[in-house]
Amino acid sequence: MTNNSRKGRRARHTAAQSVSVRTPYISRNFGPLNLLEEEGLQLIERNADIILQEVGMDFRGDEEALELLHDAGAEVKGERVRFEAGMCRKIIQATAPRKYVQCARNPDNNIHVGGRNVAFSPVGGPAFVHDLDNGRRYASSEDFYNLIKIAHMLPALHAIGAPCEFLEAPIPERHLHTIFAQLYYSDKAIHGSSRSAIAANDTLNMIRIVLGDDFVENNYCLFGGINTNSPLVLDETMLAAAKTYARANQPVLVSGYILAGAMGPMGLAGALAQQLAETMASLALLQIFRPGVPCLMGTFIGAVSMKNGSPVYGTPESLLGIPVAAELARRLGVPSSCAGGAVTASKVPDAQAACESALMLQSTFLAGVNYVSHAAGWLEG
């Protein structure tokens, strides 16, 4: 590469970075959609407590976490932890905030998470991209940068994530490229990498470079999203990343990712009870690590085809499950998040994609979910 080409690339980067878009979060002026009455909600909560008390949950590969849970009063046998009824809820409600402000590089783009506020972020993590000129293909770095720039310019999106996989970089260093791109090509709120404790720590160090150590110490500047490994497991990788963010007092999203019929009960009530159990146990542990750290309760309930076992999305189960999960989060006292924004099982942008994604996004918004992932749609489930 010549010096002139380097200068040209820097000039293009600077031009892309200089455009700032003010994107205030949305505050809803009407109440959420409630599908269940008190009796139904109490039944799900009671069943979640039964699961945690009688079956328990595995916390893998972290002796410190097991010791802290034991000291807090849980029953620990090996890596399996059981909780008395109401114990996790009591820990969470004692210290977890109901709302918080996530700071962006541009203060005009700070987002308020919780209450009646709603923030949208684009799809996260697909390996493939699709456009009218080149069709479906593996994502390139250029695709990654362009999608971040588009997300930055869209007023309907309030946060930036990793809109596709940065496949040109090997996995051990891929998170460095994705976090750099979020910070360089946009000044909206960002997602942290949760691939490992190393990736989470690198994310924290990068945002400290941009915003300053003192600012990051005293403000919420990103959020790290983790998934439980359903059924009833929080594995070593997710646990290590969550601990890293919690210890740095940065918000952590914990979401059960349940495909009903494969990773949880086929019935919606059972799947919601399992999801609530997994999330409560994980959030309670984070509050033990760092009391007062903001936590979000995530939800994703899909299903699998009983004919061939393949995942299906945009189903009636998801449409019904999201409002109930959001209400359970409000009763728990934490903001809610949903990975079921505009999702669809369709493989091409057709009528099925339009119908499923529109219904899912509508259900998510009416449910009063506070932080909506995949809000700009995805294909292929």
N, C-alpha and C positions, 0 to 999 in steps of 0.2 A: 504494500500500500504506500503510495507517495505521500509526502507532506501535505500537498494540496488537497488530496482526497481526505486526509485526516481533518484538515481545517474545514472542509465542506461538511463532513459528518458532524463535527462539533457545532457548526452553524445551524445545521438542520435540527440537532438536539436542542439547542438554545431556543430556536423558534418554536419548537413544539412545546417547550417548557414554559414559555412566556405567556401563553394564553391561559387565563384563569377564568373559571366558570363558577359563579356563586350558585350553590345548589342547597337551599335550606331544606331541612328535613320536613316531613309531613306531620301535622298534628290533626288527628281526626276529631271532628266535632259531633260525633254520634257514638252511641254505645256499641259494644261488640255483639256479634251473633252468638247466642247461647242455645245449644241444642239439647242439653240435659238439665233437668231440674236437680235440686239438692240431693235427692235420694240417689240418683244415678252417679253423681260426682262423688258422693261419699262412698258408694260401693267400689268404685275404681280405686279411690285412695285407700280404703280398707284392704283391698286385695293386694295393692302394692306393698303395704306394711306386712301382710302375711307372707308375701314372697321374700321380703328382706329378712323376716324373722325365722321362717321355717326352711327356706332354701338357701338364702344368702347370695352373696356376689363375690366373685374372684377378683382380687387385686394382685396382679402378677408382677413378679420381679422387682419388688420394692419393699425391703425390710423396714425401712423408715416409715412408710405409709402404714404397714401392718402394726407396727409398734404404737404409732400415734392413734390409730383406730382403737387398739386395745386399751390404751390409756384413757380414751374418751368414753369407754364403757361398752364397746362392741365385743362380741365373742369371736375370737380369731382361732381358727384351726387350720394350720398350714397357710394356704393363700385364700381360703374361703372365710368370709366375714359375714356374720349375722348380726342384725340390729334389732333391738327391742322396738315394738310398735311405737311410732311417733318420734323416735330418737333423731333420725335424720332431719325431719321437718323442724324439730326444735332447734337443732344446731344451725340450720340455714336461716330460719326466721330471726334468730338472735342477732345475727351480724350482717347478713347479705343485704345490700342496698336494693331498693325497688326501682331506682332509676339512676342514671349517671350520664355524663357528657363525654363522648369520645372526641378528642381533639384531632383535627386535621392539620396539615402543614399550613394551609390557609385558614385562619380562624373563622372566616365567613362560611366555611364548609364543615364546621363542627356539627356533630349530630347528637341529638338527645335521645337516649335509648331508655325505654320504659314508659309507663303511663299510657297516654293515648297517642304517643309518637310512633311514627313508622319510618323506617329507612330501608331503601332497596339497594341491592348490590347485584352485579352481573353473575353469570354462570361461573363456576369454579372447576378447573381441572380436566376438561376433556382432552383426550389425546388427538382428536381429529378436529379440523375446521372445514367449513364448506362455504363457497361463494359461487356466484353465477358464472364467473369466468373460468375458474379452475376446478370446480366441483369439490368432491370430498377428498381430503388428503391429510397426512400427518402435519401437525402444526410446526411452523418455523418460528425463528426469533422475530422475523418481520411481522408475522401474523400476531404474535404476542404483543409486540409494541403497538401495532395498529389497533388492536382490540382495547388495549388500555387507553389509548388516546380517544377512541370513540366513546368508551365508558366515561372518560373525563368530561367530554363535551356534552353528554346527554344530561339535561336537567333532571330527568326522572330517576337517575341513579345517584345515590348519595355516598356510596363507598366503592372502593376499588379492591378487587381480589386478583386471583390468578385465572384469567378467562380461558386459558388453555395450558397444556403442559409445555414447558420450555425444553423440548426434546433434544435440542442441540447441545445441551449441557448435561454431563453425567449427573446421576442422582445425588451423589454426595455434595455437589456444589450448585445444584439447580436452584435451590432456595435463594441463594445469593443473587442470582439474576432476576428472579421474580420479585423479590423485595426491592431491589434497586430500581426496577422498571416502575413499580408502583410509586416510589418516592420521587423518581426523576420525571416521569411523564404525566404526573397528576399531582394535585395538591388537595385531593379529597382524603377522607378517612381510609385506612388500609387494613387488610387482613394480615396477621402474622403467619409464618410457616409453622406447622405443627408436625412436620415429618419426623422430628427427633428432638431430644433436648438440645443437641448441638445447633440444629436449625432454629429453634426457638431463641437460644442465647444469641446466635448471630443476628436474628431479627431485632432483638433488643439493642444490641450494640450498634446496628446500622441506624436505627431511629434515634438513638442517643447522639450519633454524629450529626444528624440533620437538625434535631430539635434541642439538643443540649441535655447533659446529665441531670441537672436540677429540674428542668421542665418535665422530663420523663418520670423522674422520681415523684413528682407532686401532681401529675395529671395522668389521665387514661388516654393513651396514644395509639392503641391498636387493640384488636382482640384476637385471641387464639382459639380456633375451633377444633374440638376433638370429638370423636365418635366412640361410644362404647362398642365392644365387640360382642354383639348380641348372639346368643342369650347370656346375660348376666356375667360379663367379663369386662374388666378394664385392663387392657394389656400394657406391657412394660413401656412400649413406645409412646402411646398416648398419655399414659400416666406421667412419664418423665417430661414431656412437653408441657402438660398442664401445670405441673409443679413449677416449672421454670417461669412461666408467665404469672402464676399466682404469687410466687415469692417476690416477683418484681412489681406486684400490685397492678397488673394489667388484666383486663377482663378476660374471662374464659367462658366459652360456650361449650356445653356438654350436650350432645345429642345422641339419643338412641337411634340407630339406623336399622329399622326392623322391616324385613320383607315377610309379611304375614304368610304363614304356611311353610316357611323355611327357617327363619330365625326367631320366630315367635308364634303365638297362637293364631289360628286362622280367623277366629272371631275378633272383631274390632275392640270390644271391651277388654278382652284378655291381653291383646297387644298393647293397648294403652296402659293397662296396669303394669305390664312388664317394663314398658318404656319409662313410666314414672318411677318405678323402683330403681332402675339402673341410673337414672338421672339424679334422683335424690341422694343415693349412696355416694355418687361421684361428687356432687356439689357439696355435700357435707364434709367430705374429705378435704376439698379445696378450702372451705371455711376454717377447717382445723389448721391447714398449712398457713393461711394468711387470713385471719378474721377480718371481714369487711371488704375483701376483694370482690368486685362486681362479677356476678355469674349470670349466665343466661341459660334457660332451659330450652333446649332445641327439640324439634320433633321431625321425624320422617317415618311415615308408615306407608309402605307400598305393599305389593303382593307378588306372588309368583303364580304362573300358570300351572294349574293342577294337571295339565296335559303333558307339558314338556319341561316344567321347572324353571322356565326363563322369567326374569323379572318383568313386571308390567307396571306402568306408572300412569298417573292421571286417572286413577280408578275412583269409583264411588267411595271405597274404603278411605282413601286419602282425603277426599272432599269432606267426609264426615269426621274423620279423625283430627284434622287440623283445628277446627273450632273448639273441640273438647280439650285437646292438649293445651291450647292457649288459655282456656279457662282454668285448667289445672295449674298452669304456671302462675296465673294471677292469684290463685288461692294459696300457692306456695310462697308467694311474695317476691318473685324474681321476674325480670323481663323475659319475654319469649322470643324465640327465633324459629324459623321454619326453612328447611332445605327443600321445600316443595313449592317454590315460587311458580314460575310458568313452565312446569315440567310436562313432558309427554313421552310416550313410548314410540311415537312415530319416527320413522327413519328418514323422512324427507319433509320439507315444509309444505304440508298439504292441509286439507280440511281437517283431518284427524288431529294434526299438530295444533292448528288454530283452536279447535274446540276444546281439546284437553288442557292446553296451556292456559287458555282464557278462563276456564272454569276453576282450575287450580289457583290461579292468581286472585280471582275474585273471592274464592273461599278463604284464602289466606288473608286478604285485606279486610274482609268483613269480620273475620275472627278476631281482629285486633292484635295480630302478631306484630311485635316491635321491630324485628330485624329480619328481613326477607332475603334469603340467598337464592341464587338462580332466577332472579326476578326478570331478567331479560330473555329467558327461555333457554331450553336445551333440546337436543334431538337424540334419538336412539336410546332414551332411558339412561 
